[in-house]
């Protein structure tokens, strides 16, 4: 009985120790594999970072974008959209971006600031990755709304209030723009904010009506006095608006009155349309023929026509 019991327990104990030893070996092997994998990943990372640092440390030579040495994970193409005043190549070159440049070292903020600084017509710039190796530059340009006298020349003003371009006094392009008589900011000029916010809002409101109504032939606007705004239509009819209060309503009514005036007095009519006393409660405008206008003319007693809100 004792011999039987002794022989049975010995094999059982040996088998248990053998199994525990096998599990320990498997755990050690897994740890070794994990450590080796980690070391491999670190080595690859070090190599990539080293290559990138070598490329970054090289100063770019003065050469065209197509001649620059391709970098690791380099830019394969650059797309430009929204530009009308400047070419794609001009914008790309000024941005400092180039084909082959490492995507890891593309400074989008710096590129956008450079574009805005060098191209006055461009008002907004968005630079993003169109794909893994492609960069897109989308620009939004300011729309010209008129010209202001700038020393001896004329400065084109954009709908963002900035100066866009300087035209000399003999430029053949002057008739393309409404002449604006207004105060300008001291530090204005090309690429700089040139008119204040209130003047900008008035001009943009007027421009909308110039583009969508028969007021499109207005060639001069006087904004020197915010309480006595006026427009010159074809150098034939002066339209006096008074203050900028209810400006959109006044411009809409001016368009209606102009249409009625031309129907009743002919296309060659000359004179003044007065909306200085226009209000929500008293919607009227008075046309006075030019030969009846004197310095003492009082619009309330002028001969002419009075338009109501229902005029067509």
Buried (B, 14 or more C-beta within 10 A) or exposed (E): EEEEEEEEEEEEEEEEEEEEEEEEEEEEEEEEEEEEEEEEEEEEEEEEEEEBEEBEEEEEEEEEBEEBEEBEBBBBEBEBEBBEBBEEEBBBBBBBBBBBBBBBEBBBEEBBEBBBEBBBBBBBBEBEEEEEEBBBBBBBBBBBBBBBBBEEBBBBBBBBBBBBBBBEEEBEEBEEBBBBBBEBBEEBBBBEBBBBEEBBBBBBBBBBBBEEBBBEBBBBBBBEEBEEBBBBBEEBBBBBBBBBEBBEBBBBBBBBBBBBBBEEBEEEBBBBBBBBEBEEEEBBBBBBBEEEBEEEBEBEEBEBBEBEEEBE
